[in-house]
Amino acid sequence: MAFKLIQCDVLIIGAGGAGLRAAIEAKETFRKGKIVLVTKGSLGKSGVTATACSDRMAFHATLPYTEPATSENWRYHAEDIYRIGGYVSDGDLAMILAKESQSAMEYLDRLGVPFVRKEDGRIDQFITDGSEYARACYTGPRTANHIEEALLKKVASMDIRIIEHCMIADLIKYRGRVIGAIGIDEKEGSKIKDRVKIFSSKAIILATGGAGEVFETHVFPEGMTGDGYALAYRAGAELVNMEFIQIGPASVKTKLNCSGSLMRAVPRFLNEKGEEFLRNYFPKGISSVEIGNLIFEKGASWPISLDKRTHLIDVAMFKEIAQGHRVFLDYGTNPEGFRFERLDAKWQQRYASEVKNPIPFEQRVSSPLDRLSEINPESIEWLKEHGIDLRSGERIEIAPCIQHFQGGVKIREKGNASIKGLYAAGECAGGQHGANRPGGNALLDGQVFGKISGHEAAMEVMHLEQKPKISSSRLDQFLSKLNRMKDGGKASQIRKSLQSITSLHASVVRTPEGLRKGLKHLEALRREGLSIDEKGYVYALETENLLDVAEMVMRACLARKESRGPHLFFNRFDDLCPLPSQDPSWRKYIVIQNESGKMVLKKEKPVSLNFS
């Protein structure tokens, strides 16, 4: 069957912060080259960077005046990345992130991103999760959106071809190298062969983001189905650290992460019956004072982590929901036995430093709503605008929500994957982060490795000879695959079932029995087959990707028989505490690869952090 080719030198898949930065750098490196950027959604309106919002969204950067203000500030930053990552990331990639952070921030600053500054003109910075020093730059709740807007403006000024509403469904290889990709237009209705696009490219950069939709509850926008993970896996590339996923309490209705001041106001955790339930899942004998301190501390440790005792809250919330209950934050009344004056002195100091609208002490101690109105009145208004009126007594329904995939396509210093011609950047990439990640390093990561992958891909293709021709049989194979997607379970039902499996067995509480049961159920879904339903071809192909990602996540979870970072591994579901970390013997990461259709997992030692 004849087909029309879209020829390019570098193909970037994904148009978030990492993809846009990669496209800009590829074009600036290879000015005569044909650079094509493909996005599954609408440019500037889809994906995480364009839509994410939080209390004060951070971009980590080590600047000359950043604490501790030495000539080698970046070393402290690199050490934080590697240490907070639980020693299961590549130390050389941590060094790159730290060293390049100043350049990345200054580039965005030149593009017009409105970073908040102090009176002396310096960028204002604050401390985020796990970091000892203040490195977080910000514009406010919409830091990511401002970055996206600035990059879009730059891309619009360049000769970069943009293709919207096109899902890349498969990569094309020839003699161990990627040489192209197959895409399908999102718009349903026309003949399928007319919707298919074939891309011929000397290099491909995956910047498709994470896979929030592999779970029931997440804070990702629509369409985040781990396409890059699945594309790379099926092509035979290595993936790493897929068990490490940041999870934390978020609003079911608005997807707002309930961290920071929303926890430091110390609300009540209730089920739908109005019962406080935390104590039911906490160790016996824990006092009301300890519970109050844990809730306050949760504001600074939003993602679940073995390293923080606040993970008791996440486990309690998860188990209460697993019992069939709904969970809410209530700001109308203090938690049972809570006394503000009995908070640890360090937390009272932290509270005092955040006061915006001072109120009398008698009012401060009376309710969580009064405290929230004192330290973050904007959050009350934001929630009201989005349908939750705390002042009228409404509660915030919450659940453990997936926020960020720490792992992904295994990259090296040039952003290169283990297959020739393939690169990855942003949340799609893996190895630069370990079990945990300093808050603010996700936005940084997309800019640093977006730039590096764009530059290196362009440099590589400038010296390549003519790329091989793509055979028409490759399109025939793809169309044949679509034609076979008529028998089996409906895609929408398959997706719902796999989300239920992962949410129960691979979320907050992970057990050997549960993961084995989940993998067995997942295999049954595969045997059942997947059929295209009323939601169309793209939805079905996304669901096929989710099946691959779900299996990678669960197999990686089962292989890591210890707890580390957000991976809480329990002997049994009813156990109060997860298994301890097996450190240093488990300072290894799990590499996943497709070998002749079989998912193979290998334990490998990461690259150590070495400043010499």
RACOR-V102057 format. One record per residue. N is the residue number from 1. RES is the residue in one small letter. PHI is phi in whole degrees, -180 to 180 (* if undefined). Layout:
BEGIN
n = {N	N}
res = {RES	RES}
phi = {PHI	PHI}
END
This chain:
BEGIN
n = {1	2	3	4	5	6	7	8	9	10	11	12	13	14	15	16	17	18	19	20	21	22	23	24	25	26	27	28	29	30	31	32	33	34	35	36	37	38	39	40	41	42	43	44	45	46	47	48	49	50	51	52	53	54	55	56	57	58	59	60	61	62	63	64	65	66	67	68	69	70	71	72	73	74	75	76	77	78	79	80	81	82	83	84	85	86	87	88	89	90	91	92	93	94	95	96	97	98	99	100	101	102	103	104	105	106	107	108	109	110	111	112	113	114	115	116	117	118	119	120	121	122	123	124	125	126	127	128	129	130	131	132	133	134	135	136	137	138	139	140	141	142	143	144	145	146	147	148	149	150	151	152	153	154	155	156	157	158	159	160	161	162	163	164	165	166	167	168	169	170	171	172	173	174	175	176	177	178	179	180	181	182	183	184	185	186	187	188	189	190	191	192	193	194	195	196	197	198	199	200	201	202	203	204	205	206	207	208	209	210	211	212	213	214	215	216	217	218	219	220	221	222	223	224	225	226	227	228	229	230	231	232	233	234	235	236	237	238	239	240	241	242	243	244	245	246	247	248	249	250	251	252	253	254	255	256	257	258	259	260	261	262	263	264	265	266	267	268	269	270	271	272	273	274	275	276	277	278	279	280	281	282	283	284	285	286	287	288	289	290	291	292	293	294	295	296	297	298	299	300	301	302	303	304	305	306	307	308	309	310	311	312	313	314	315	316	317	318	319	320	321	322	323	324	325	326	327	328	329	330	331	332	333	334	335	336	337	338	339	340	341	342	343	344	345	346	347	348	349	350	351	352	353	354	355	356	357	358	359	360	361	362	363	364	365	366	367	368	369	370	371	372	373	374	375	376	377	378	379	380	381	382	383	384	385	386	387	388	389	390	391	392	393	394	395	396	397	398	399	400	401	402	403	404	405	406	407	408	409	410	411	412	413	414	415	416	417	418	419	420	421	422	423	424	425	426	427	428	429	430	431	432	433	434	435	436	437	438	439	440	441	442	443	444	445	446	447	448	449	450	451	452	453	454	455	456	457	458	459	460	461	462	463	464	465	466	467	468	469	470	471	472	473	474	475	476	477	478	479	480	481	482	483	484	485	486	487	488	489	490	491	492	493	494	495	496	497	498	499	500	501	502	503	504	505	506	507	508	509	510	511	512	513	514	515	516	517	518	519	520	521	522	523	524	525	526	527	528	529	530	531	532	533	534	535	536	537	538	539	540	541	542	543	544	545	546	547	548	549	550	551	552	553	554	555	556	557	558	559	560	561	562	563	564	565	566	567	568	569	570	571	572	573	574	575	576	577	578	579	580	581	582	583	584	585	586	587	588	589	590	591	592	593	594	595	596	597	598	599	600	601	602	603	604	605	606	607	608	609	610	611	612}
res = {m	a	f	k	l	i	q	c	d	v	l	i	i	g	a	g	g	a	g	l	r	a	a	i	e	a	k	e	t	f	r	k	g	k	i	v	l	v	t	k	g	s	l	g	k	s	g	v	t	a	t	a	c	s	d	r	m	a	f	h	a	t	l	p	y	t	e	p	a	t	s	e	n	w	r	y	h	a	e	d	i	y	r	i	g	g	y	v	s	d	g	d	l	a	m	i	l	a	k	e	s	q	s	a	m	e	y	l	d	r	l	g	v	p	f	v	r	k	e	d	g	r	i	d	q	f	i	t	d	g	s	e	y	a	r	a	c	y	t	g	p	r	t	a	n	h	i	e	e	a	l	l	k	k	v	a	s	m	d	i	r	i	i	e	h	c	m	i	a	d	l	i	k	y	r	g	r	v	i	g	a	i	g	i	d	e	k	e	g	s	k	i	k	d	r	v	k	i	f	s	s	k	a	i	i	l	a	t	g	g	a	g	e	v	f	e	t	h	v	f	p	e	g	m	t	g	d	g	y	a	l	a	y	r	a	g	a	e	l	v	n	m	e	f	i	q	i	g	p	a	s	v	k	t	k	l	n	c	s	g	s	l	m	r	a	v	p	r	f	l	n	e	k	g	e	e	f	l	r	n	y	f	p	k	g	i	s	s	v	e	i	g	n	l	i	f	e	k	g	a	s	w	p	i	s	l	d	k	r	t	h	l	i	d	v	a	m	f	k	e	i	a	q	g	h	r	v	f	l	d	y	g	t	n	p	e	g	f	r	f	e	r	l	d	a	k	w	q	q	r	y	a	s	e	v	k	n	p	i	p	f	e	q	r	v	s	s	p	l	d	r	l	s	e	i	n	p	e	s	i	e	w	l	k	e	h	g	i	d	l	r	s	g	e	r	i	e	i	a	p	c	i	q	h	f	q	g	g	v	k	i	r	e	k	g	n	a	s	i	k	g	l	y	a	a	g	e	c	a	g	g	q	h	g	a	n	r	p	g	g	n	a	l	l	d	g	q	v	f	g	k	i	s	g	h	e	a	a	m	e	v	m	h	l	e	q	k	p	k	i	s	s	s	r	l	d	q	f	l	s	k	l	n	r	m	k	d	g	g	k	a	s	q	i	r	k	s	l	q	s	i	t	s	l	h	a	s	v	v	r	t	p	e	g	l	r	k	g	l	k	h	l	e	a	l	r	r	e	g	l	s	i	d	e	k	g	y	v	y	a	l	e	t	e	n	l	l	d	v	a	e	m	v	m	r	a	c	l	a	r	k	e	s	r	g	p	h	l	f	f	n	r	f	d	d	l	c	p	l	p	s	q	d	p	s	w	r	k	y	i	v	i	q	n	e	s	g	k	m	v	l	k	k	e	k	p	v	s	l	n	f	s}
phi = {*	-72	-151	-96	-94	-107	-88	-156	-92	-129	-109	-106	-108	116	-124	-85	-59	-69	-65	-64	-65	-65	-64	-60	-69	-61	-69	-69	-79	-122	-63	-90	-78	-92	-109	-121	-115	-113	-128	-73	-110	-92	-60	80	-127	-132	87	-72	-60	-78	-125	-67	-150	-152	-53	-153	-73	-106	-124	-74	-154	-100	-105	-56	-100	-67	-54	-88	60	-107	-72	-129	-54	-61	-63	-64	-64	-61	-63	-63	-59	-71	-69	-63	-73	74	63	-122	-120	-87	-62	-68	-74	-62	-64	-63	-58	-68	-64	-91	-66	-63	-61	-64	-66	-65	-64	-64	-61	-67	-76	105	-64	-81	-62	-68	-121	-82	-62	-85	93	-74	-66	-77	-136	-134	-87	-117	-47	82	-81	-85	-117	-78	-126	-80	-89	-162	-111	139	-67	-111	-55	-62	-62	-66	-65	-59	-62	-66	-68	-61	-62	-67	-60	-64	-88	-117	-85	-120	-80	-110	-123	-98	54	-133	-94	-80	-101	-162	-100	-112	-116	-148	52	80	-126	-75	-126	175	-154	-111	-120	-137	-64	-69	-64	-84	118	-78	-62	-62	-66	-82	-95	-84	-121	-111	-107	-108	-145	-77	-148	-131	-113	-88	-141	-91	78	-91	-130	-53	-76	-77	-119	-68	-115	-159	-108	-80	-73	-61	94	-87	-115	65	-58	-63	-60	-69	-60	-65	-61	-65	-81	99	-77	-82	-123	-146	60	-73	-81	-94	-131	-75	-133	-164	-70	-143	-69	-64	-77	-107	67	-76	-63	-92	-127	53	-66	-64	-92	-69	-77	56	-80	-88	-99	-122	-95	-66	-89	83	-95	-76	-119	-54	-60	-64	-115	-90	-56	-61	90	-67	-90	-62	-63	-63	-64	-60	-66	-65	-62	-61	-64	-58	-63	-106	-140	-59	-70	-61	-155	-58	-71	-117	-65	-64	-63	-59	-67	-63	-65	-61	-62	-61	-69	-65	-68	-62	-80	97	-95	-106	-124	-136	-100	-115	-106	-81	-138	-66	-59	-55	78	-78	-133	-55	-68	-100	-63	-54	-57	-66	-75	-64	-65	-61	-60	-60	-71	-106	-63	-110	-122	-55	-130	-58	-57	-61	-77	-57	-83	-79	-160	-61	-65	-62	-67	-65	-68	-86	-103	-156	-64	-63	-66	-65	-69	-61	-63	-63	-62	-105	95	-127	-100	-65	-67	-90	100	-67	-108	-97	-75	-127	-158	-67	-115	-74	-118	-155	-91	-74	-99	160	-67	-66	-116	-118	-59	-93	76	-84	-85	-82	-109	-60	84	-112	-130	-148	-151	75	-65	-70	-90	-138	113	-80	-115	-107	-66	-116	-149	-58	-58	103	-81	-70	-63	-62	-55	-61	-77	-68	-82	-64	-62	-62	-65	-63	-66	-69	-63	-65	-62	-65	-74	-63	-111	-90	-76	-54	-76	-63	-75	-91	-73	-66	-64	-66	-67	-60	-62	-66	-64	-64	-61	-63	-66	-79	-85	-124	-109	112	-71	-63	-55	-65	-74	-61	-63	-61	-68	-69	-64	-66	-64	-67	-66	-83	-108	-129	-100	-69	-106	-120	-131	-58	-63	-64	-67	-64	-63	-62	-65	-65	-67	-65	-64	-64	-63	-63	-64	-63	87	-129	-118	-71	-113	-65	-84	96	-67	-62	-60	-66	-67	-61	-65	-61	-62	-62	-62	-64	-66	-59	-67	-61	-62	-69	-68	-66	-60	-69	-73	-90	-90	-157	-105	-162	58	-81	-86	-98	-107	-109	-65	-138	-60	-80	-64	-75	-123	-74	-64	-74	-72	-97	-106	-96	-62	-104	-80	-136	-112	-101	-101	-115	-149	-89	-117	56	86	-108	-81	-110	-114	-132	-92	-133	-89	-67	-72	-73	-80	-139	-86	-76}
END
